[in-house]
Amino acid sequence: MSNSAFAAIALDLGTTSIKAGLLDHDGALSHVVSQPSPEMNVGEGRYESDALAYVSLAERVLKECLSQAGDEGRAVTNLGLCSQRSSFLIWDAATGVPVTPLISWQDDRGASSCSALQQRQELIRELSGLPLVPYYFAPKLRHVLQAHPAWRAGLESGEMLVGTLDTFLIWRWSSGRYFVTDASMAARTLLMDFSRRQWSPALCELFDIPMRILPDIRASAGMRLKLDNGLTLQASIGDQSGALLAGIAAEGAEALVNLGTGGFVVRYLAEGARVPQGYLRTLVYLDDLGQAHIACEGTLNSIAAALAPYPVRECQLGDLARDDIFGLAEPSGLGAPYFRSDLKVRFSGPVAHLPPSRIAALLLEAVIFRVALVLLDFHRAEPLQRVYLSGGLSELVCLQQGIAQCVPFDVYRLVQVETSLQGTALLSAGMQPGTRRATEKIKAVAENQALGKKFTCWQTWFADLLAS
């Protein structure tokens, strides 16, 4: 038993915020500290931020979290890290000074790579388990290296290093001793052979990325990496993996719906189970025994940005299905299973004459219907019994009730906050997924029967839109 009241501390390296929290030996999270992430510079498809400012904020958040717990905080040794996936940078190997900004997963510079490799997309998907889209690391890095041959030369000579955000922080916090990433982060690069959990020579060749410049792939748990700050990094995973570990059991007919900056719907897959067509096969984490924990995933892109200009928090269930207009609410294009960059925020009819509250309702419907359609696809492949909602947008009663009315199984909301932090901390402390899961059941009311009928009509409109 540790001599601290806390089993671990977790750090969440998010797109919009950086958070830290302490996990006690019963699996409860406390002393959460949060700071906004550095401002994103956006323009002409570029999404960039200051990498050193990000590191500085992460260090400050970590220190403040530990200091809040006083002597007990100083006794904590286990660290868990969860990171935004596919955001990366190049840095000088001698000084640690970034050569590039932190290039966000949202950055669109990989589009040209995807166009150039369109004829090889089936092979890419077969090996990586992912579609060929610009969000991932490989298409963006290919573009950057083609545009800057000197950077390629620097990487090949070892004068420069490249990696996702987790790799950069681990490298800095270990004075360069560890140049690593974990399997869950590597699995979202388009460069890892999903079956072998190793960098793929074939994929690296396709993207013209020298395999020797990439970090070592480690298991996600049991890492035991001693850091300069006195902590030992025990677990490192993608942010979605952290949320999944906190939210649903590894076995059982459960799915997690996380609604935040973007959205994802995910469920664990049994060994050998089929992934429904178009959906992502996700490596949740690789444990210290080498066992891979796999999930199936559908995604909604940038939904918070679509909702932000409108008074969505004022919407009630009765405000839905008032207008005979259908919509989509993903500003950066439809996510899995469709991956249609041409289908963004749109409506089936004019909305300029509607008050903001009515447009808000239409956008909320669009989110509800997309989530419900993914859940029904999962249910057809393997029956679901329960769905759990998490993320900031899941606090909207209108969304809760709307989803519950459109699916034929029980819907719950995860009452605990900071699920990515909690799941990451659980993994770093060696605790079971779903420990201390606090939930409340969403009771589907009969107030808006029209919503279910509109969902049926929306599916027809959406299918026609996809076919056009």
C-alpha positions, 0 to 999 in steps of 0.5 A: 500500500502506498504511503500516500492517500492517492494512488496516482495523478493523471494529466490530460493534454486536451485541445481546449484545456489541460487538466490534472487530477488525483486518484485515491485508492478507492478510485475517486478523483479529486483536486482537479486543476484546469487551464485553457490550452494555448490559443490556436492560430487558425488560417487557410486550413492550418491549426497551430499553437505554441508547443513550449507554451503548452509544455509550460502550462502542463507543468504548471497544472501538474504542480498546482494539482500536487501542491493542493494535496500538500504532503499527500500530494508530494508522496504521489509517484504514479503518473498517467498521461492522456493526450490529444491524438495526432497533434505533433511537432518537430524539435531540435534534438540537442536543445529541445527547441521546437522547429515547428509549432504544435500542429493540431489534429484539426490541421488540414494540410494532410489533404494533399497527401490523401489525394495523392494516395487515394489509389492506395486507401484500401491497403492503408485501411487494411494495415492501419484499421483507419481511413485515409483522411487528413486528421491523422499524423502521417498525411500531415507529416508527409506534406510538411517533409515534402515542403521542407526537405531540410527538416527531412534531412535533419530528422534522418541525421538525428539532429531533429526529432518528430513525435506526437504531443505525448512523445515530446513531453515524455522526451522533455521530462526525461532529459531525452532518455525516452523517445517513445509513444504508446500503442494507442497513440501510434494506432492513430498515425496511419503508420502502425500495423494494427495487427502487429502493434509495430510501425509498418514498413509498407505504410511508412514507404507509402507516406514517404516517412523514414521509419527510423525517425519514429519513436519506439512503441510501448505498451500503454500500461506498466511503462515505469518510466522515471521522469525528472520531476520525481514522478514515474510514468506508468500509463500513457494513452489517447484521450478517448481511451481514458474516457472509455476506461472510466465510462464503460466496462471492458465486457458487456453490451455497453456503449459510451457517447462522449459529447465535447469539442467533438463527439464519439460513440464507442464500444468494446469489441470481443476478440474476432468481432466484426467492425461495422462497415465504415467504422473505426477499429480502435486500439483502446490500450495495450496492457503490460502483458501485451494484450490489446483491448479493442473497440469500435468507434463512430465520430462526430466532428467539431460539434461544439463549434457548430452549437456555440453561436446558438442558445442551445442551453435554453432548449427544451425537449418540446422545442425539438421537431417543431420545424420540418427541416433536417440538418447536419452539425459537423463544421469540419465534415462528417466523421466515421463511418462516412468521412465526407469533408463536403458535408458540413453544417447544412440544412434541408431548407432555409433557416435565415428567417428563424430565430436563433433558438429554433436554429439551436434546436435544429442543430441539437436534433442533428447531433441527436440523430447522428448519435442515435444512428451510430448506436443503432448500427452498433446494436444491429451488429451486436445487441446493446443493453446500455448507453452512457453519456459523458462530456460537457454537452451531455449535461444538456437535458435536451440532448439526453432526452432526445437520444433516449427517445431515439434508441431502444435501450437504456440511456444513462449519464455519467455523473462523474466529471473528467472521465479522461482523467479518471480512466487514465489515472485508473490505468496508471494505478493498476485499477479495473476500468469502470471503478467508481462509475457514478451514473443516473438513468435518463427517463425517456418522457412522452413529451415529444413523440414527434422526435422519433418520427422526425428521426425516421424521416431524417434517416431517409433525407440523410441517406439521399444526401449521402447518395447525391 
